[in-house]
Amino acid sequence: MKKIILLLAFLLSVSAFSQDDLDVDGIKIKKHIKVRDSGGKTKLVLNGYGIRDKMWINLYVQALYLTEKTDDPKKILESDETIATRLYVTSSLVTREKLIKAIEEGIEKSYQSELEPLRDRMHKFMSFFENVTEKGYLEFVYSKEDVKTYVFINDKLTGEIEGLDFRKALFGIWLEDRCVDRTLKKRLLGK
């Protein structure tokens, strides 16, 4: 009887533990994360997640984290709240050069304001992508506390960019009306 109770307790604990993660294309997505920012660690909740594919090839799994869930992209983009997204690279087709080009084209396509004030910061941002590898991940964290976007590659801080306008331009790649992938946008919004 004790063995049955211990087995049942073990199964319940494993079940409770696994409920904190989701498995998407072999990637474990956390339902809650704590991001490093100037205020210490801010707790964010998973808003949505999806797969970015091109020509039937999965390029990356993306997760969007907010301080509180919403399916309103305008509310997210107009906010100054802390926000994070993780891009888990799942294909060797995602190279540093292709990632830089995709982000630059994504900002140019989706950003609805004047791009010239962002150009120097965009170039600086692109310089942070040195060690992008398959099975690694990138994390972009905007901190409300100091109005900066931090770039982490495989949990290592590689740089930071100032400005609320940069936050809007970067996250607009996936959330603006002219986003890079409408299906991914819906999924990031939890739809």
C-alpha positions in Angstrom: 0.0 0.0 0.0 2.8 2.4 0.9 4.4 1.7 -2.5 1.2 2.6 -4.3 0.9 5.8 -2.3 4.5 6.7 -3.0 4.0 6.0 -6.7 0.9 8.1 -6.8 2.6 11.0 -5.1 5.5 10.7 -7.5 3.2 10.8 -10.5 1.3 13.8 -9.2 4.6 15.7 -8.6 5.9 14.9 -12.1 2.5 16.0 -13.5 2.6 19.2 -11.5 6.2 19.9 -12.6 5.5 19.3 -16.3 2.5 21.6 -16.2 5.0 24.5 -15.9 6.4 23.7 -19.3 4.9 23.2 -22.8 6.6 21.1 -25.4 6.6 22.8 -28.9 8.5 21.1 -31.7 10.8 19.5 -29.1 11.4 22.9 -27.3 10.4 23.4 -23.7 8.5 26.6 -23.3 8.1 28.0 -19.8 4.7 29.3 -18.7 6.4 31.9 -16.5 9.9 33.4 -16.6 11.9 35.9 -14.6 13.9 38.3 -16.8 17.0 40.1 -15.7 16.5 43.8 -15.9 17.7 46.9 -14.1 15.1 46.3 -11.3 16.4 42.9 -10.5 14.1 40.1 -11.9 10.7 40.8 -13.3 8.2 37.9 -13.5 6.5 37.6 -16.8 3.7 35.2 -18.0 3.6 33.4 -21.3 1.2 35.3 -23.6 1.5 33.0 -26.6 3.9 30.9 -28.7 4.3 29.6 -32.2 6.5 28.3 -34.9 8.1 30.5 -37.6 8.4 28.5 -40.8 9.2 29.2 -44.3 8.7 26.8 -47.2 7.6 24.0 -44.8 10.8 24.3 -42.8 10.6 25.2 -39.1 13.1 28.0 -38.5 12.4 28.9 -34.8 9.9 28.5 -32.0 9.0 31.8 -30.5 7.4 32.6 -27.1 6.1 36.0 -26.0 6.1 37.0 -22.4 4.2 40.0 -20.8 3.4 41.3 -17.3 -0.2 40.3 -17.9 -1.8 38.4 -20.8 -3.6 40.3 -23.6 -4.7 39.5 -27.2 -4.5 43.2 -28.2 -1.4 43.9 -30.2 -1.8 47.6 -30.1 -2.0 47.6 -26.3 1.3 45.6 -26.3 3.1 47.8 -28.7 1.9 51.1 -27.2 2.7 50.0 -23.7 6.0 50.8 -21.9 5.7 47.6 -19.8 8.5 45.1 -19.5 8.2 42.5 -22.3 10.3 39.6 -23.5 10.4 37.2 -26.4 12.5 34.1 -26.9 13.4 32.7 -30.3 14.6 29.1 -30.1 16.5 28.3 -33.3 15.5 24.9 -34.7 17.1 25.0 -38.1 20.7 25.3 -39.4 19.2 27.6 -42.0 19.0 30.4 -39.4 22.5 32.0 -39.6 23.7 35.2 -38.2 23.5 36.9 -41.6 20.0 35.6 -42.4 18.8 36.6 -38.9 20.2 40.2 -39.3 18.6 40.5 -42.7 15.2 39.2 -41.4 15.1 41.5 -38.4 16.1 44.5 -40.5 13.5 43.7 -43.2 10.9 43.0 -40.5 11.4 46.4 -38.9 11.4 48.2 -42.3 8.2 46.3 -43.2 6.2 46.7 -40.0 7.4 50.0 -38.3 4.9 52.7 -39.0 7.0 55.7 -38.0 10.2 57.3 -39.4 13.0 54.8 -39.4 16.0 57.2 -39.6 16.1 57.9 -35.9 16.5 54.1 -35.4 19.1 53.3 -38.0 22.2 53.6 -35.8 20.6 51.6 -33.0 19.5 49.0 -35.5 23.1 48.6 -36.7 24.3 48.3 -33.1 21.6 45.8 -32.3 22.6 43.6 -35.3 26.2 43.6 -34.0 25.1 41.6 -31.0 24.3 38.4 -32.9 27.7 36.7 -32.9 27.0 33.3 -31.5 23.6 32.3 -33.1 23.5 28.5 -33.4 21.0 25.8 -34.1 19.5 24.6 -30.9 20.3 27.8 -29.1 18.0 30.7 -28.3 17.9 34.5 -28.4 16.0 36.5 -25.9 15.0 40.1 -26.3 13.9 41.8 -23.0 12.7 45.4 -22.9 12.9 46.7 -19.3 10.5 49.4 -18.2 12.8 50.4 -15.4 15.6 51.8 -17.6 13.9 51.9 -21.1 16.3 49.5 -22.7 16.1 46.4 -24.8 18.6 43.7 -23.7 19.8 41.0 -26.0 20.7 37.6 -24.6 22.1 34.7 -26.6 21.9 31.3 -24.9 21.4 33.2 -21.6 24.5 35.5 -22.0 24.0 39.2 -22.2 25.4 40.5 -25.5 24.2 44.1 -25.6 21.5 46.7 -24.9 19.7 49.3 -26.9 18.0 52.4 -25.5 14.5 53.7 -26.3 10.8 53.0 -26.2 10.7 53.6 -30.0 13.2 50.7 -30.5 10.9 48.4 -28.3 8.0 49.2 -30.6 10.0 48.7 -33.8 11.5 45.4 -32.6 8.3 43.8 -31.2 6.3 45.2 -34.2 8.2 42.6 -36.4 5.8 40.0 -34.9 2.8 42.1 -33.7 2.2 45.0 -36.2 -0.5 44.9 -38.9 2.3 44.3 -41.4 4.1 41.6 -39.4 6.3 38.9 -40.9 3.9 36.1 -40.2 0.2 36.5 -39.5 -0.3 32.9 -38.1 2.7 33.4 -35.7 1.2 36.8 -34.7 -2.1 35.1 -33.8 -0.3 32.4 -31.8 1.8 35.0 -29.9 -1.4 36.7 -29.0 -2.8 33.5 -27.6 -5.4 33.0 -30.2 
